[in-house]
């Protein structure tokens, strides 16, 4: 009901809450407490039935993340239809992805070795400050290492293809005039 009393639920709801039976007649706030989100998490926010994430604490003290969709029932205006989906694993995977990205960003950004990351088609999408310090400017956005005639002439195009196949290669030391590629460089 709109007051938070559980009128009816399916067995999946009982399983989600680790309850043996569907606990009808109980107040939702006695079954689960929100850790994040509104106290009356079962009610539509401002009458809008947009999905929202809520972190709940079960009576067993276990914390879960759920996606809640709800809307008032037309046949019973005092009741709200609530659809709940457990998204705990999804949220944990998203949190791990954010941690991993921060770690990789730190490894790249703080590395004293110049680093440029490229797409499978040869376009640079990420570089570190050490690379900018080395050449004086960031790599041009239109530089494609697979279409670069100088790199191809020095056998690097094949090396890059080998790297994309998952193999480790040793790239030979080469030297060339950067101003041929980047006319805006502060030095010639």
VOMARVO-724577 format. One record per residue (C-alpha): residue number from 1; x, y, z. Coordinates in nm, 2 decimals, always signed. Last residue first. Example, Ala and Ser with C-alpha at 12.3 -4.5 7.8 and 13.67 -1.06 7.14 Angstrom:
# VOMARVO-724577
<node><nr>2</nr><xx>+1.37</xx><yy>-0.11</yy><zz>+0.71</zz></node>
<node><nr>1</nr><xx>+1.23</xx><yy>-0.45</yy><zz>+0.78</zz></node>
END
This chain:
# VOMARVO-724577
<node><nr>188</nr><xx>+6.25</xx><yy>+2.26</yy><zz>-3.58</zz></node>
<node><nr>187</nr><xx>+6.12</xx><yy>+2.37</yy><zz>-3.24</zz></node>
<node><nr>186</nr><xx>+5.78</xx><yy>+2.49</yy><zz>-3.11</zz></node>
<node><nr>185</nr><xx>+5.60</xx><yy>+2.21</yy><zz>-3.30</zz></node>
<node><nr>184</nr><xx>+5.31</xx><yy>+2.34</yy><zz>-3.52</zz></node>
<node><nr>183</nr><xx>+5.44</xx><yy>+2.16</yy><zz>-3.83</zz></node>
<node><nr>182</nr><xx>+5.37</xx><yy>+1.82</yy><zz>-3.67</zz></node>
<node><nr>181</nr><xx>+5.45</xx><yy>+1.54</yy><zz>-3.90</zz></node>
<node><nr>180</nr><xx>+5.76</xx><yy>+1.67</yy><zz>-4.08</zz></node>
<node><nr>179</nr><xx>+5.83</xx><yy>+1.87</yy><zz>-3.76</zz></node>
<node><nr>178</nr><xx>+5.88</xx><yy>+1.54</yy><zz>-3.59</zz></node>
<node><nr>177</nr><xx>+6.21</xx><yy>+1.48</yy><zz>-3.78</zz></node>
<node><nr>176</nr><xx>+6.29</xx><yy>+1.11</yy><zz>-3.76</zz></node>
<node><nr>175</nr><xx>+6.48</xx><yy>+0.87</yy><zz>-3.54</zz></node>
<node><nr>174</nr><xx>+6.43</xx><yy>+0.50</yy><zz>-3.49</zz></node>
<node><nr>173</nr><xx>+6.51</xx><yy>+0.26</yy><zz>-3.21</zz></node>
<node><nr>172</nr><xx>+6.38</xx><yy>-0.09</yy><zz>-3.29</zz></node>
<node><nr>171</nr><xx>+6.05</xx><yy>-0.21</yy><zz>-3.15</zz></node>
<node><nr>170</nr><xx>+6.09</xx><yy>-0.54</yy><zz>-2.96</zz></node>
<node><nr>169</nr><xx>+5.78</xx><yy>-0.75</yy><zz>-3.00</zz></node>
<node><nr>168</nr><xx>+5.53</xx><yy>-0.92</yy><zz>-2.77</zz></node>
<node><nr>167</nr><xx>+5.25</xx><yy>-1.10</yy><zz>-2.94</zz></node>
<node><nr>166</nr><xx>+4.88</xx><yy>-1.04</yy><zz>-2.90</zz></node>
<node><nr>165</nr><xx>+4.78</xx><yy>-1.03</yy><zz>-3.26</zz></node>
<node><nr>164</nr><xx>+4.76</xx><yy>-0.65</yy><zz>-3.22</zz></node>
<node><nr>163</nr><xx>+5.13</xx><yy>-0.65</yy><zz>-3.13</zz></node>
<node><nr>162</nr><xx>+5.20</xx><yy>-0.84</yy><zz>-3.45</zz></node>
<node><nr>161</nr><xx>+5.01</xx><yy>-0.57</yy><zz>-3.65</zz></node>
<node><nr>160</nr><xx>+5.21</xx><yy>-0.30</yy><zz>-3.47</zz></node>
<node><nr>159</nr><xx>+5.54</xx><yy>-0.48</yy><zz>-3.57</zz></node>
<node><nr>158</nr><xx>+5.42</xx><yy>-0.50</yy><zz>-3.93</zz></node>
<node><nr>157</nr><xx>+5.36</xx><yy>-0.13</yy><zz>-3.94</zz></node>
<node><nr>156</nr><xx>+5.69</xx><yy>-0.07</yy><zz>-3.77</zz></node>
<node><nr>155</nr><xx>+5.90</xx><yy>-0.20</yy><zz>-4.06</zz></node>
<node><nr>154</nr><xx>+6.11</xx><yy>+0.12</yy><zz>-4.10</zz></node>
<node><nr>153</nr><xx>+5.94</xx><yy>+0.21</yy><zz>-4.44</zz></node>
<node><nr>152</nr><xx>+5.60</xx><yy>+0.16</yy><zz>-4.27</zz></node>
<node><nr>151</nr><xx>+5.68</xx><yy>+0.40</yy><zz>-3.99</zz></node>
<node><nr>150</nr><xx>+5.80</xx><yy>+0.67</yy><zz>-4.24</zz></node>
<node><nr>149</nr><xx>+5.49</xx><yy>+0.61</yy><zz>-4.46</zz></node>
<node><nr>148</nr><xx>+5.24</xx><yy>+0.66</yy><zz>-4.17</zz></node>
<node><nr>147</nr><xx>+4.92</xx><yy>+0.47</yy><zz>-4.26</zz></node>
<node><nr>146</nr><xx>+4.93</xx><yy>+0.22</yy><zz>-3.98</zz></node>
<node><nr>145</nr><xx>+5.04</xx><yy>+0.48</yy><zz>-3.73</zz></node>
<node><nr>144</nr><xx>+4.73</xx><yy>+0.70</yy><zz>-3.80</zz></node>
<node><nr>143</nr><xx>+4.79</xx><yy>+1.06</yy><zz>-3.71</zz></node>
<node><nr>142</nr><xx>+4.45</xx><yy>+1.25</yy><zz>-3.73</zz></node>
<node><nr>141</nr><xx>+4.44</xx><yy>+1.36</yy><zz>-3.36</zz></node>
<node><nr>140</nr><xx>+4.79</xx><yy>+1.50</yy><zz>-3.38</zz></node>
<node><nr>139</nr><xx>+5.01</xx><yy>+1.36</yy><zz>-3.10</zz></node>
<node><nr>138</nr><xx>+5.02</xx><yy>+1.60</yy><zz>-2.80</zz></node>
<node><nr>137</nr><xx>+5.29</xx><yy>+1.87</yy><zz>-2.83</zz></node>
<node><nr>136</nr><xx>+5.65</xx><yy>+1.92</yy><zz>-2.73</zz></node>
<node><nr>135</nr><xx>+5.78</xx><yy>+1.59</yy><zz>-2.85</zz></node>
<node><nr>134</nr><xx>+5.93</xx><yy>+1.45</yy><zz>-2.52</zz></node>
<node><nr>133</nr><xx>+5.72</xx><yy>+1.66</yy><zz>-2.28</zz></node>
<node><nr>132</nr><xx>+5.40</xx><yy>+1.56</yy><zz>-2.46</zz></node>
<node><nr>131</nr><xx>+5.50</xx><yy>+1.19</yy><zz>-2.44</zz></node>
<node><nr>130</nr><xx>+5.58</xx><yy>+1.23</yy><zz>-2.07</zz></node>
<node><nr>129</nr><xx>+5.24</xx><yy>+1.40</yy><zz>-2.02</zz></node>
<node><nr>128</nr><xx>+5.06</xx><yy>+1.08</yy><zz>-2.11</zz></node>
<node><nr>127</nr><xx>+4.87</xx><yy>+0.96</yy><zz>-2.41</zz></node>
<node><nr>126</nr><xx>+4.53</xx><yy>+0.85</yy><zz>-2.50</zz></node>
<node><nr>125</nr><xx>+4.32</xx><yy>+0.80</yy><zz>-2.82</zz></node>
<node><nr>124</nr><xx>+4.59</xx><yy>+0.75</yy><zz>-3.08</zz></node>
<node><nr>123</nr><xx>+4.45</xx><yy>+0.62</yy><zz>-3.41</zz></node>
<node><nr>122</nr><xx>+4.59</xx><yy>+0.30</yy><zz>-3.55</zz></node>
<node><nr>121</nr><xx>+4.28</xx><yy>+0.10</yy><zz>-3.65</zz></node>
<node><nr>120</nr><xx>+4.29</xx><yy>-0.12</yy><zz>-3.34</zz></node>
<node><nr>119</nr><xx>+4.28</xx><yy>+0.20</yy><zz>-3.13</zz></node>
<node><nr>118</nr><xx>+4.59</xx><yy>+0.36</yy><zz>-2.99</zz></node>
<node><nr>117</nr><xx>+4.75</xx><yy>+0.42</yy><zz>-2.66</zz></node>
<node><nr>116</nr><xx>+5.05</xx><yy>+0.66</yy><zz>-2.64</zz></node>
<node><nr>115</nr><xx>+5.31</xx><yy>+0.63</yy><zz>-2.36</zz></node>
<node><nr>114</nr><xx>+5.62</xx><yy>+0.83</yy><zz>-2.29</zz></node>
<node><nr>113</nr><xx>+5.81</xx><yy>+0.67</yy><zz>-2.00</zz></node>
<node><nr>112</nr><xx>+5.79</xx><yy>+0.87</yy><zz>-1.67</zz></node>
<node><nr>111</nr><xx>+5.47</xx><yy>+0.69</yy><zz>-1.58</zz></node>
<node><nr>110</nr><xx>+5.24</xx><yy>+0.90</yy><zz>-1.36</zz></node>
<node><nr>109</nr><xx>+4.96</xx><yy>+0.94</yy><zz>-1.62</zz></node>
<node><nr>108</nr><xx>+4.97</xx><yy>+0.58</yy><zz>-1.76</zz></node>
<node><nr>107</nr><xx>+4.99</xx><yy>+0.39</yy><zz>-1.43</zz></node>
<node><nr>106</nr><xx>+4.75</xx><yy>+0.64</yy><zz>-1.27</zz></node>
<node><nr>105</nr><xx>+4.50</xx><yy>+0.61</yy><zz>-1.55</zz></node>
<node><nr>104</nr><xx>+4.53</xx><yy>+0.23</yy><zz>-1.53</zz></node>
<node><nr>103</nr><xx>+4.45</xx><yy>+0.24</yy><zz>-1.15</zz></node>
<node><nr>102</nr><xx>+4.16</xx><yy>+0.48</yy><zz>-1.20</zz></node>
<node><nr>101</nr><xx>+4.02</xx><yy>+0.26</yy><zz>-1.48</zz></node>
<node><nr>100</nr><xx>+4.05</xx><yy>-0.05</yy><zz>-1.26</zz></node>
<node><nr>99</nr><xx>+3.87</xx><yy>+0.12</yy><zz>-0.97</zz></node>
<node><nr>98</nr><xx>+3.59</xx><yy>+0.24</yy><zz>-1.21</zz></node>
<node><nr>97</nr><xx>+3.56</xx><yy>-0.11</yy><zz>-1.35</zz></node>
<node><nr>96</nr><xx>+3.54</xx><yy>-0.26</yy><zz>-1.00</zz></node>
<node><nr>95</nr><xx>+3.26</xx><yy>-0.02</yy><zz>-0.91</zz></node>
<node><nr>94</nr><xx>+3.07</xx><yy>-0.12</yy><zz>-1.23</zz></node>
<node><nr>93</nr><xx>+3.12</xx><yy>-0.49</yy><zz>-1.15</zz></node>
<node><nr>92</nr><xx>+2.99</xx><yy>-0.43</yy><zz>-0.80</zz></node>
<node><nr>91</nr><xx>+2.68</xx><yy>-0.24</yy><zz>-0.94</zz></node>
<node><nr>90</nr><xx>+2.61</xx><yy>-0.53</yy><zz>-1.18</zz></node>
<node><nr>89</nr><xx>+2.65</xx><yy>-0.79</yy><zz>-0.91</zz></node>
<node><nr>88</nr><xx>+2.41</xx><yy>-0.60</yy><zz>-0.68</zz></node>
<node><nr>87</nr><xx>+2.15</xx><yy>-0.54</yy><zz>-0.95</zz></node>
<node><nr>86</nr><xx>+1.86</xx><yy>-0.72</yy><zz>-0.78</zz></node>
<node><nr>85</nr><xx>+1.54</xx><yy>-0.62</yy><zz>-0.97</zz></node>
<node><nr>84</nr><xx>+1.24</xx><yy>-0.48</yy><zz>-0.80</zz></node>
<node><nr>83</nr><xx>+0.91</xx><yy>-0.40</yy><zz>-0.97</zz></node>
<node><nr>82</nr><xx>+0.67</xx><yy>-0.22</yy><zz>-0.73</zz></node>
<node><nr>81</nr><xx>+0.30</xx><yy>-0.18</yy><zz>-0.80</zz></node>
<node><nr>80</nr><xx>+0.17</xx><yy>+0.09</yy><zz>-0.56</zz></node>
<node><nr>79</nr><xx>-0.15</xx><yy>+0.06</yy><zz>-0.36</zz></node>
<node><nr>78</nr><xx>-0.40</xx><yy>+0.32</yy><zz>-0.22</zz></node>
<node><nr>77</nr><xx>-0.53</xx><yy>+0.40</yy><zz>-0.58</zz></node>
<node><nr>76</nr><xx>-0.64</xx><yy>+0.04</yy><zz>-0.62</zz></node>
<node><nr>75</nr><xx>-0.76</xx><yy>-0.04</yy><zz>-0.97</zz></node>
<node><nr>74</nr><xx>-0.53</xx><yy>+0.23</yy><zz>-1.12</zz></node>
<node><nr>73</nr><xx>-0.23</xx><yy>+0.09</yy><zz>-0.94</zz></node>
<node><nr>72</nr><xx>+0.03</xx><yy>+0.36</yy><zz>-0.86</zz></node>
<node><nr>71</nr><xx>+0.36</xx><yy>+0.31</yy><zz>-1.03</zz></node>
<node><nr>70</nr><xx>+0.69</xx><yy>+0.16</yy><zz>-0.94</zz></node>
<node><nr>69</nr><xx>+1.03</xx><yy>+0.07</yy><zz>-1.08</zz></node>
<node><nr>68</nr><xx>+1.31</xx><yy>-0.01</yy><zz>-0.83</zz></node>
<node><nr>67</nr><xx>+1.66</xx><yy>-0.12</yy><zz>-0.93</zz></node>
<node><nr>66</nr><xx>+1.82</xx><yy>-0.30</yy><zz>-0.64</zz></node>
<node><nr>65</nr><xx>+2.15</xx><yy>-0.29</yy><zz>-0.47</zz></node>
<node><nr>64</nr><xx>+2.20</xx><yy>-0.53</yy><zz>-0.17</zz></node>
<node><nr>63</nr><xx>+2.34</xx><yy>-0.51</yy><zz>+0.18</zz></node>
<node><nr>62</nr><xx>+2.30</xx><yy>-0.81</yy><zz>+0.41</zz></node>
<node><nr>61</nr><xx>+2.19</xx><yy>-0.71</yy><zz>+0.77</zz></node>
<node><nr>60</nr><xx>+1.96</xx><yy>-1.03</yy><zz>+0.78</zz></node>
<node><nr>59</nr><xx>+1.67</xx><yy>-0.79</yy><zz>+0.80</zz></node>
<node><nr>58</nr><xx>+1.78</xx><yy>-0.67</yy><zz>+0.46</zz></node>
<node><nr>57</nr><xx>+1.97</xx><yy>-0.35</yy><zz>+0.41</zz></node>
<node><nr>56</nr><xx>+1.89</xx><yy>-0.17</yy><zz>+0.08</zz></node>
<node><nr>55</nr><xx>+2.09</xx><yy>+0.03</yy><zz>-0.17</zz></node>
<node><nr>54</nr><xx>+1.85</xx><yy>+0.20</yy><zz>-0.41</zz></node>
<node><nr>53</nr><xx>+1.89</xx><yy>+0.25</yy><zz>-0.78</zz></node>
<node><nr>52</nr><xx>+1.61</xx><yy>+0.42</yy><zz>-0.97</zz></node>
<node><nr>51</nr><xx>+1.39</xx><yy>+0.33</yy><zz>-1.26</zz></node>
<node><nr>50</nr><xx>+1.16</xx><yy>+0.62</yy><zz>-1.36</zz></node>
<node><nr>49</nr><xx>+0.80</xx><yy>+0.59</yy><zz>-1.25</zz></node>
<node><nr>48</nr><xx>+0.74</xx><yy>+0.96</yy><zz>-1.19</zz></node>
<node><nr>47</nr><xx>+0.48</xx><yy>+1.05</yy><zz>-0.92</zz></node>
<node><nr>46</nr><xx>+0.74</xx><yy>+1.28</yy><zz>-0.76</zz></node>
<node><nr>45</nr><xx>+0.96</xx><yy>+0.98</yy><zz>-0.68</zz></node>
<node><nr>44</nr><xx>+0.73</xx><yy>+0.68</yy><zz>-0.70</zz></node>
<node><nr>43</nr><xx>+0.70</xx><yy>+0.52</yy><zz>-0.35</zz></node>
<node><nr>42</nr><xx>+0.89</xx><yy>+0.20</yy><zz>-0.27</zz></node>
<node><nr>41</nr><xx>+1.20</xx><yy>+0.38</yy><zz>-0.14</zz></node>
<node><nr>40</nr><xx>+1.01</xx><yy>+0.55</yy><zz>+0.14</zz></node>
<node><nr>39</nr><xx>+1.33</xx><yy>+0.64</yy><zz>+0.32</zz></node>
<node><nr>38</nr><xx>+1.47</xx><yy>+0.79</yy><zz>-0.01</zz></node>
<node><nr>37</nr><xx>+1.79</xx><yy>+0.67</yy><zz>-0.16</zz></node>
<node><nr>36</nr><xx>+2.10</xx><yy>+0.52</yy><zz>+0.00</zz></node>
<node><nr>35</nr><xx>+2.11</xx><yy>+0.28</yy><zz>+0.29</zz></node>
<node><nr>34</nr><xx>+1.74</xx><yy>+0.20</yy><zz>+0.26</zz></node>
<node><nr>33</nr><xx>+1.60</xx><yy>-0.03</yy><zz>+0.52</zz></node>
<node><nr>32</nr><xx>+1.45</xx><yy>-0.36</yy><zz>+0.43</zz></node>
<node><nr>31</nr><xx>+1.18</xx><yy>-0.58</yy><zz>+0.58</zz></node>
<node><nr>30</nr><xx>+1.06</xx><yy>-0.34</yy><zz>+0.86</zz></node>
<node><nr>29</nr><xx>+1.05</xx><yy>-0.05</yy><zz>+0.61</zz></node>
<node><nr>28</nr><xx>+0.83</xx><yy>-0.26</yy><zz>+0.39</zz></node>
<node><nr>27</nr><xx>+0.56</xx><yy>-0.29</yy><zz>+0.65</zz></node>
<node><nr>26</nr><xx>+0.45</xx><yy>-0.65</yy><zz>+0.70</zz></node>
<node><nr>25</nr><xx>+0.10</xx><yy>-0.77</yy><zz>+0.59</zz></node>
<node><nr>24</nr><xx>+0.25</xx><yy>-1.00</yy><zz>+0.33</zz></node>
<node><nr>23</nr><xx>+0.59</xx><yy>-1.16</yy><zz>+0.42</zz></node>
<node><nr>22</nr><xx>+0.61</xx><yy>-1.40</yy><zz>+0.12</zz></node>
<node><nr>21</nr><xx>+0.75</xx><yy>-1.71</yy><zz>+0.29</zz></node>
<node><nr>20</nr><xx>+1.10</xx><yy>-1.83</yy><zz>+0.36</zz></node>
<node><nr>19</nr><xx>+1.25</xx><yy>-1.48</yy><zz>+0.36</zz></node>
<node><nr>18</nr><xx>+1.59</xx><yy>-1.43</yy><zz>+0.22</zz></node>
<node><nr>17</nr><xx>+1.49</xx><yy>-1.08</yy><zz>+0.09</zz></node>
<node><nr>16</nr><xx>+1.54</xx><yy>-1.17</yy><zz>-0.27</zz></node>
<node><nr>15</nr><xx>+1.39</xx><yy>-1.51</yy><zz>-0.22</zz></node>
<node><nr>14</nr><xx>+1.07</xx><yy>-1.35</yy><zz>-0.07</zz></node>
<node><nr>13</nr><xx>+1.05</xx><yy>-1.12</yy><zz>-0.37</zz></node>
<node><nr>12</nr><xx>+1.10</xx><yy>-1.41</yy><zz>-0.60</zz></node>
<node><nr>11</nr><xx>+0.80</xx><yy>-1.59</yy><zz>-0.43</zz></node>
<node><nr>10</nr><xx>+0.56</xx><yy>-1.32</yy><zz>-0.56</zz></node>
<node><nr>9</nr><xx>+0.43</xx><yy>-1.03</yy><zz>-0.36</zz></node>
<node><nr>8</nr><xx>+0.10</xx><yy>-0.91</yy><zz>-0.21</zz></node>
<node><nr>7</nr><xx>-0.02</xx><yy>-0.64</yy><zz>+0.03</zz></node>
<node><nr>6</nr><xx>+0.32</xx><yy>-0.53</yy><zz>+0.17</zz></node>
<node><nr>5</nr><xx>+0.24</xx><yy>-0.23</yy><zz>+0.39</zz></node>
<node><nr>4</nr><xx>+0.43</xx><yy>+0.08</yy><zz>+0.29</zz></node>
<node><nr>3</nr><xx>+0.17</xx><yy>+0.35</yy><zz>+0.35</zz></node>
<node><nr>2</nr><xx>+0.11</xx><yy>+0.36</yy><zz>-0.02</zz></node>
<node><nr>1</nr><xx>+0.00</xx><yy>+0.00</yy><zz>+0.00</zz></node>
END
